[in-house]
Amino acid sequence: MLQGEAHAQWHELPNKKFNSEKFSNADKGKLQVKNSCVPKYESQSTTVGKSRKNEEIRLKTNRQENDKFNEIQNYPVKCTRSLPSILDISSLNENINAKINNDYYFKNNFVRKKFILNVLKVVTSMLIIILTIIALTYIPFIRQWFYNQENRNYISATVCGIFILWAVIYIFTIFLKKPRRQYPCNMILVLLNTLCIGFLSALLTLYFESHLIPLIVLGTMLIVIVIGLLVNCWSIDITRKGVLWNFIILSSLTSILLIILNLLFNGMSWLQNITLFTAILLLSMYLFIELKLILNNVRNEINPDENVFAAIILFTDIIHIFMIIMLFLNRKH
């Protein structure tokens, strides 16, 4: 019925009920010819949807072509946001809530190099602060104050308090993303973490032979450099979840087994040496995985706005290796 009314309006016929019997065969033929010439208009929503889709396809194609050209010419990709840096206060404050497309943003060599440079700057600054704190313990009156028996209880309470504070700060930094990305909270976390570990490391060096400390520092630097070279040469992705979980479970079981053996057979020097050597090996493996997450384009990589997170975990593993080497060399001497 609606189709008949449309044909009637096209022929300027009166708007009445359309009855095909009133027309002859010639009129029906004219109607069919006219109907075939009627343009088929699309709805406005369909037209707008198609235009938007075509515009998105065009923009995506242009972006891909620009990326290919930039990779060939080795130009940096033009990003809508600047890379947040621990040393760049304004970028951290402005871009805290921005979302990053890692597939498009972090695979660029320029962005990756800038991120790695920022992390290395932070870690180097933290290590310099710790070496400065350790160097202060070589001042005679400071060393005598720590060796004084009257201050032993005060020192023990201070060490316990600092260790608890460091554990809280470390857990707070690892599990909460917003504080470690927002200025000035991230700077406070880095500074407190550095001072706590620096004080504990300095206090630990007081009870070891002083001529071993430079050797321990050189040994730690050598291990870090060798692991960094291995990361650049190792092309296999070991950061996949299956490999990570297997390594974590294996290292945990090995550590628990060695601790139990040390408790059962206390006083056996060879067992303690094996335990310390295994601890150095496991920490070196953790350092290898963390450097792989930072330096290389792997499956489970660290985001470019996680400068503080990457710096703190890298710094903590280096200090742990330093302390284990200290215990190992002190036993041998």
C-alpha positions in Angstrom: 0.0 0.0 0.0 2.8 2.4 0.9 4.6 1.6 -2.4 1.4 2.4 -4.3 1.1 5.8 -2.6 4.7 6.6 -3.5 4.1 5.8 -7.1 1.0 8.0 -7.1 2.9 11.0 -5.6 5.6 10.6 -8.3 3.0 10.9 -11.0 1.2 13.8 -9.3 -1.9 11.7 -8.8 -4.3 12.5 -6.0 -3.4 11.1 -2.6 -5.9 8.3 -2.4 -5.9 4.6 -2.0 -3.8 3.3 -4.9 -5.7 0.8 -7.1 -3.6 -0.8 -9.8 -6.7 -2.0 -11.7 -7.5 1.6 -12.8 -4.4 1.8 -14.9 -3.8 0.3 -18.2 -0.7 -1.8 -19.1 0.9 1.3 -20.7 0.5 3.3 -17.5 2.0 0.4 -15.5 5.0 0.3 -17.9 5.5 4.1 -17.4 5.3 3.6 -13.6 8.0 0.9 -13.7 10.3 3.1 -15.8 9.7 6.0 -13.4 10.3 3.8 -10.4 13.6 2.6 -11.8 14.8 6.1 -12.1 13.9 7.1 -8.6 17.2 7.8 -6.7 17.8 5.7 -3.6 18.6 8.1 -0.8 20.5 6.9 2.3 19.6 8.0 5.8 21.6 10.8 7.4 23.0 8.7 10.2 24.3 6.1 7.7 26.0 8.8 5.6 27.7 10.4 8.7 28.8 7.0 10.0 30.4 6.1 6.7 32.2 9.5 6.5 33.6 9.1 10.0 34.8 5.6 9.2 36.5 6.7 6.0 38.1 9.6 7.9 39.4 7.2 10.6 40.8 4.9 7.9 42.5 7.8 6.1 44.1 9.1 9.3 45.3 5.7 10.3 46.8 5.1 6.9 48.6 8.5 7.0 49.9 7.8 10.5 51.3 4.4 9.4 53.0 6.0 6.3 54.5 8.7 8.5 55.9 6.1 11.0 57.4 4.1 8.2 59.1 7.2 6.8 60.3 8.3 10.2 61.8 4.8 10.8 63.6 4.9 7.5 64.9 8.5 8.1 65.6 7.7 11.8 63.4 10.7 12.9 61.6 10.7 16.2 57.8 10.1 16.1 55.9 13.3 16.8 54.1 12.5 20.1 51.2 14.3 21.6 52.9 14.2 25.0 56.5 14.6 26.2 58.3 11.8 27.9 58.0 12.1 31.7 61.3 12.2 33.5 62.4 12.2 37.1 64.6 15.1 36.2 61.9 16.9 34.2 59.4 18.2 36.8 57.0 19.8 34.4 56.5 16.8 32.2 55.7 14.6 35.2 53.2 17.1 36.6 51.4 17.6 33.3 51.3 14.1 31.9 50.4 12.1 35.0 46.9 11.1 33.8 47.7 10.7 30.1 47.4 7.3 28.6 50.2 5.9 26.4 49.8 3.5 23.5 52.9 1.4 24.0 52.7 -0.2 20.6 52.9 3.2 18.9 54.9 5.2 21.4 57.5 3.0 23.2 58.8 1.1 20.1 60.3 4.3 18.8 64.1 4.3 19.3 64.2 7.9 20.3 61.7 7.4 23.1 63.4 4.3 24.3 66.8 5.9 24.4 65.5 8.9 26.4 63.7 6.6 28.8 66.9 4.5 29.4 68.9 7.6 29.8 66.5 9.0 32.5 66.6 5.7 34.4 70.4 5.5 34.3 70.7 9.1 35.5 68.5 8.3 38.5 70.3 5.1 39.4 73.7 6.8 39.1 72.6 9.6 41.4 71.4 7.1 44.0 74.6 5.1 43.9 76.7 8.3 44.3 74.7 9.3 47.4 75.2 5.8 48.9 79.0 5.9 48.2 79.1 9.3 49.8 77.4 8.0 52.9 79.7 5.0 53.1 82.7 7.3 52.7 81.6 9.3 55.7 82.0 6.3 58.0 85.7 6.4 57.4 86.0 9.6 59.4 87.7 8.6 62.7 85.3 10.2 65.2 82.2 8.8 63.4 83.7 5.3 63.4 84.6 5.6 67.1 81.0 6.7 67.9 79.6 3.6 66.2 82.1 1.4 67.9 81.3 2.8 71.3 79.5 0.1 73.4 77.3 2.7 75.1 75.6 3.5 71.8 74.9 -0.1 70.8 71.3 -0.1 71.9 70.6 3.2 70.2 72.2 2.0 67.0 70.3 -1.3 67.1 66.9 0.5 67.5 67.8 2.9 64.8 68.7 0.1 62.4 65.4 -1.7 63.0 63.4 1.4 62.5 65.2 2.3 59.3 64.8 -1.2 57.9 61.0 -1.2 58.6 60.8 2.3 57.0 62.6 1.1 53.9 60.4 -2.0 53.6 57.3 0.1 53.8 58.6 2.6 51.3 59.6 -0.2 48.9 56.3 -2.0 49.1 54.5 1.4 48.7 56.5 2.2 45.6 56.1 -1.2 44.0 52.3 -1.7 44.4 51.0 1.8 44.1 51.3 3.4 40.6 50.0 6.9 41.1 52.4 8.0 43.9 55.5 6.9 42.0 54.3 8.7 38.9 53.3 12.0 40.5 55.7 14.8 41.4 56.8 15.5 44.2 55.8 12.2 45.7 58.1 10.2 43.4 61.1 12.4 44.3 60.4 11.9 48.0 60.1 8.1 47.5 63.4 8.0 45.7 65.2 10.1 48.3 63.9 8.2 51.3 64.7 4.9 49.6 68.2 6.0 48.9 68.9 7.4 52.4 67.5 4.2 54.1 69.6 1.8 52.0 72.6 4.1 52.2 72.5 4.2 56.0 72.1 0.4 56.3 74.9 -0.2 53.8 77.2 2.2 55.7 76.4 0.6 59.0 77.1 -2.9 57.5 80.5 -1.8 56.1 81.6 -0.8 59.7 81.8 -4.4 60.7 83.9 -5.5 57.8 87.5 -5.0 56.9 87.9 -1.6 55.4 90.3 -2.7 52.6 87.6 -5.0 51.2 85.1 -2.2 50.5 86.8 -0.9 47.3 87.1 -4.5 46.0 83.5 -5.1 46.7 82.5 -1.9 44.8 84.6 -2.9 41.8 83.2 -6.5 41.9 79.6 -5.1 41.9 80.4 -2.7 39.0 82.0 -5.6 37.0 78.9 -7.8 37.5 76.5 -5.0 36.4 78.6 -4.3 33.3 78.8 -7.9 32.3 75.1 -8.4 32.8 74.4 -5.3 30.7 76.5 -6.6 27.9 74.7 -10.0 28.0 71.3 -8.3 27.9 72.3 -6.5 24.6 73.6 -9.7 23.1 70.8 -12.0 24.3 68.0 -12.0 21.7 65.7 -14.6 23.4 62.7 -13.1 25.3 62.9 -14.4 28.8 60.3 -12.0 30.2 57.3 -14.0 29.2 55.0 -14.9 32.1 55.7 -18.6 32.0 59.5 -18.2 32.1 59.3 -15.5 34.9 57.0 -17.7 37.1 59.2 -20.7 36.6 62.3 -18.8 37.5 60.7 -17.2 40.6 59.4 -20.6 41.9 62.8 -22.2 41.2 64.8 -19.4 43.0 62.4 -19.4 45.9 62.6 -23.2 46.4 66.4 -23.0 46.1 66.7 -20.2 48.7 64.4 -22.0 51.1 66.4 -25.2 50.8 69.7 -23.5 51.4 68.3 -21.7 54.4 67.1 -25.0 55.9 70.4 -26.6 55.3 72.3 -23.8 57.0 70.0 -24.0 60.0 70.5 -27.8 60.2 74.2 -27.8 59.6 75.3 -24.6 61.3 79.0 -23.8 61.2 79.8 -25.5 57.9 81.8 -23.0 56.0 81.5 -24.7 52.6 77.7 -24.8 52.8 77.6 -21.1 53.7 79.8 -20.3 50.8 77.5 -22.2 48.5 74.6 -20.3 49.9 76.2 -16.9 49.3 77.3 -17.9 45.8 73.8 -19.1 44.9 72.4 -15.8 46.3 74.7 -13.8 44.1 73.7 -15.9 41.0 70.0 -15.5 41.7 70.3 -11.8 42.2 72.3 -11.5 39.0 69.5 -13.3 37.2 66.9 -10.9 38.6 69.1 -8.0 37.5 69.4 -9.5 34.0 65.6 -9.8 33.8 65.1 -6.2 35.0 67.6 -4.8 32.5 65.9 -6.8 29.8 62.6 -5.2 30.7 64.2 -1.7 30.6 66.6 -1.9 27.6 64.9 -4.2 25.1 61.6 -4.3 23.3 60.2 -7.5 24.9 56.7 -8.8 25.6 56.4 -7.6 29.2 58.3 -4.3 29.1 58.3 -1.5 31.6 56.1 1.5 30.5 57.9 4.7 29.5 56.3 6.6 32.4 57.7 4.2 35.0 61.1 5.9 35.4 60.9 5.8 39.2 59.8 2.2 39.4 62.5 1.0 37.0 65.2 3.0 38.8 64.2 1.7 42.3 64.1 -2.0 41.4 67.4 -1.7 39.5 69.1 0.2 42.3 67.8 -2.3 45.0 69.2 -5.3 43.1 72.6 -3.7 42.7 72.7 -2.9 46.4 71.7 -6.5 47.3 74.5 -7.9 45.1 76.9 -5.5 46.8 75.9 -6.8 50.3 76.0 -10.4 49.3 79.5 -10.0 47.8 80.6 -8.3 51.0 79.4 -11.2 53.1 81.1 -13.7 50.7 84.5 -11.9 50.7 84.4 -11.3 54.4 84.1 -15.1 55.1 87.0 -15.9 52.8 89.3 -13.3 54.5 
